[in-house]
Amino acid sequence: MYSSSSSIVYCLLICSKDER
């Protein structure tokens, strides 16, 4: 049972690392 917010936060973390 994952919340939508969790998915967004995870994406942000990955995107942030990718941007670097």
PDB file of N, CA, C, O and CB in Angstrom:
ATOM      1  N   MET A   1       0.841  -1.198   0.000  1.00  0.00           N
ATOM      2  CA  MET A   1       0.000   0.000   0.000  1.00  0.00           C
ATOM      3  C   MET A   1       0.883   1.259   0.000  1.00  0.00           C
ATOM      4  O   MET A   1       1.233   1.795   1.051  1.00  0.00           O
ATOM      5  CB  MET A   1      -0.955   0.000   1.234  1.00  0.00           C
ATOM      6  N   TYR A   2       1.225   1.702  -1.196  1.00  0.00           N
ATOM      7  CA  TYR A   2       2.075   2.899  -1.314  1.00  0.00           C
ATOM      8  C   TYR A   2       1.237   4.131  -1.642  1.00  0.00           C
ATOM      9  O   TYR A   2       0.276   4.056  -2.407  1.00  0.00           O
ATOM     10  CB  TYR A   2       3.156   2.692  -2.397  1.00  0.00           C
ATOM     11  N   SER A   3       1.607   5.242  -1.065  1.00  0.00           N
ATOM     12  CA  SER A   3       0.844   6.476  -1.327  1.00  0.00           C
ATOM     13  C   SER A   3       1.365   7.184  -2.577  1.00  0.00           C
ATOM     14  O   SER A   3       2.537   7.051  -2.928  1.00  0.00           O
ATOM     15  CB  SER A   3       0.919   7.429  -0.111  1.00  0.00           C
ATOM     16  N   SER A   4       0.515   7.912  -3.225  1.00  0.00           N
ATOM     17  CA  SER A   4       0.938   8.623  -4.450  1.00  0.00           C
ATOM     18  C   SER A   4       2.111   9.546  -4.126  1.00  0.00           C
ATOM     19  O   SER A   4       3.053   9.675  -4.909  1.00  0.00           O
ATOM     20  CB  SER A   4      -0.248   9.445  -5.062  1.00  0.00           C
ATOM     21  N   SER A   5       2.036  10.173  -2.980  1.00  0.00           N
ATOM     22  CA  SER A   5       3.113  11.100  -2.582  1.00  0.00           C
ATOM     23  C   SER A   5       4.452  10.369  -2.582  1.00  0.00           C
ATOM     24  O   SER A   5       5.468  10.911  -3.018  1.00  0.00           O
ATOM     25  CB  SER A   5       2.830  11.712  -1.173  1.00  0.00           C
ATOM     26  N   SER A   6       4.442   9.151  -2.094  1.00  0.00           N
ATOM     27  CA  SER A   6       5.694   8.372  -2.037  1.00  0.00           C
ATOM     28  C   SER A   6       6.299   8.262  -3.434  1.00  0.00           C
ATOM     29  O   SER A   6       7.503   8.438  -3.616  1.00  0.00           O
ATOM     30  CB  SER A   6       5.441   6.949  -1.443  1.00  0.00           C
ATOM     31  N   SER A   7       5.464   7.974  -4.398  1.00  0.00           N
ATOM     32  CA  SER A   7       5.956   7.830  -5.784  1.00  0.00           C
ATOM     33  C   SER A   7       6.579   9.136  -6.260  1.00  0.00           C
ATOM     34  O   SER A   7       7.636   9.133  -6.892  1.00  0.00           O
ATOM     35  CB  SER A   7       4.803   7.408  -6.740  1.00  0.00           C
ATOM     36  N   ILE A   8       5.932  10.234  -5.961  1.00  0.00           N
ATOM     37  CA  ILE A   8       6.446  11.544  -6.395  1.00  0.00           C
ATOM     38  C   ILE A   8       7.785  11.828  -5.725  1.00  0.00           C
ATOM     39  O   ILE A   8       8.732  12.277  -6.372  1.00  0.00           O
ATOM     40  CB  ILE A   8       5.432  12.673  -6.067  1.00  0.00           C
ATOM     41  N   VAL A   9       7.853  11.564  -4.429  1.00  0.00           N
ATOM     42  CA  VAL A   9       9.099  11.821  -3.685  1.00  0.00           C
ATOM     43  C   VAL A   9      10.221  10.974  -4.265  1.00  0.00           C
ATOM     44  O   VAL A   9      11.337  11.456  -4.461  1.00  0.00           O
ATOM     45  CB  VAL A   9       8.919  11.516  -2.166  1.00  0.00           C
ATOM     46  N   TYR A  10       9.921   9.718  -4.534  1.00  0.00           N
ATOM     47  CA  TYR A  10      10.940   8.815  -5.093  1.00  0.00           C
ATOM     48  C   TYR A  10      11.435   9.342  -6.435  1.00  0.00           C
ATOM     49  O   TYR A  10      12.637   9.362  -6.700  1.00  0.00           O
ATOM     50  CB  TYR A  10      10.375   7.381  -5.257  1.00  0.00           C
ATOM     51  N   CYS A  11      10.514   9.761  -7.264  1.00  0.00           N
ATOM     52  CA  CYS A  11      10.881  10.287  -8.596  1.00  0.00           C
ATOM     53  C   CYS A  11      11.767  11.520  -8.429  1.00  0.00           C
ATOM     54  O   CYS A  11      12.764  11.686  -9.133  1.00  0.00           O
ATOM     55  CB  CYS A  11       9.601  10.643  -9.436  1.00  0.00           C
ATOM     56  N   LEU A  12      11.387  12.376  -7.490  1.00  0.00           N
ATOM     57  CA  LEU A  12      12.181  13.596  -7.265  1.00  0.00           C
ATOM     58  C   LEU A  12      13.603  13.234  -6.869  1.00  0.00           C
ATOM     59  O   LEU A  12      14.563  13.835  -7.352  1.00  0.00           O
ATOM     60  CB  LEU A  12      11.533  14.483  -6.171  1.00  0.00           C
ATOM     61  N   LEU A  13      13.735  12.254  -5.993  1.00  0.00           N
ATOM     62  CA  LEU A  13      15.071  11.831  -5.536  1.00  0.00           C
ATOM     63  C   LEU A  13      15.892  11.332  -6.715  1.00  0.00           C
ATOM     64  O   LEU A  13      17.057  11.697  -6.868  1.00  0.00           O
ATOM     65  CB  LEU A  13      14.962  10.724  -4.453  1.00  0.00           C
ATOM     66  N   ILE A  14      15.287  10.505  -7.538  1.00  0.00           N
ATOM     67  CA  ILE A  14      15.997   9.944  -8.700  1.00  0.00           C
ATOM     68  C   ILE A  14      16.331  11.068  -9.690  1.00  0.00           C
ATOM     69  O   ILE A  14      17.455  11.161 -10.183  1.00  0.00           O
ATOM     70  CB  ILE A  14      15.137   8.834  -9.399  1.00  0.00           C
ATOM     71  N   CYS A  15      15.341  11.911  -9.970  1.00  0.00           N
ATOM     72  CA  CYS A  15      15.567  13.012 -10.929  1.00  0.00           C
ATOM     73  C   CYS A  15      16.704  13.901 -10.427  1.00  0.00           C
ATOM     74  O   CYS A  15      17.571  14.304 -11.201  1.00  0.00           O
ATOM     75  CB  CYS A  15      14.261  13.859 -11.133  1.00  0.00           C
ATOM     76  N   SER A  16      16.695  14.197  -9.154  1.00  0.00           N
ATOM     77  CA  SER A  16      17.732  15.065  -8.579  1.00  0.00           C
ATOM     78  C   SER A  16      19.110  14.438  -8.788  1.00  0.00           C
ATOM     79  O   SER A  16      20.058  15.120  -9.176  1.00  0.00           O
ATOM     80  CB  SER A  16      17.472  15.308  -7.063  1.00  0.00           C
ATOM     81  N   LYS A  17      19.209  13.158  -8.532  1.00  0.00           N
ATOM     82  CA  LYS A  17      20.514  12.482  -8.709  1.00  0.00           C
ATOM     83  C   LYS A  17      20.890  12.469 -10.186  1.00  0.00           C
ATOM     84  O   LYS A  17      22.051  12.672 -10.543  1.00  0.00           O
ATOM     85  CB  LYS A  17      20.470  11.021  -8.150  1.00  0.00           C
ATOM     86  N   ASP A  18      19.900  12.230 -11.036  1.00  0.00           N
ATOM     87  CA  ASP A  18      20.170  12.172 -12.488  1.00  0.00           C
ATOM     88  C   ASP A  18      20.630  13.548 -12.979  1.00  0.00           C
ATOM     89  O   ASP A  18      21.551  13.659 -13.788  1.00  0.00           O
ATOM     90  CB  ASP A  18      18.893  11.706 -13.279  1.00  0.00           C
ATOM     91  N   GLU A  19      19.978  14.577 -12.479  1.00  0.00           N
ATOM     92  CA  GLU A  19      20.333  15.947 -12.917  1.00  0.00           C
ATOM     93  C   GLU A  19      21.810  16.204 -12.656  1.00  0.00           C
ATOM     94  O   GLU A  19      22.499  16.842 -13.452  1.00  0.00           O
ATOM     95  CB  GLU A  19      19.462  17.018 -12.181  1.00  0.00           C
ATOM     96  N   ARG A  20      22.282  15.688 -11.516  1.00  0.00           N
ATOM     97  CA  ARG A  20      23.683  15.908 -11.154  1.00  0.00           C
ATOM     98  C   ARG A  20      24.504  15.232 -12.244  1.00  0.00           C
ATOM     99  O   ARG A  20      25.734  15.258 -12.196  1.00  0.00           O
ATOM    100  CB  ARG A  20      24.032  15.336  -9.702  1.00  0.00           C
TER     101      ARG A  20
END
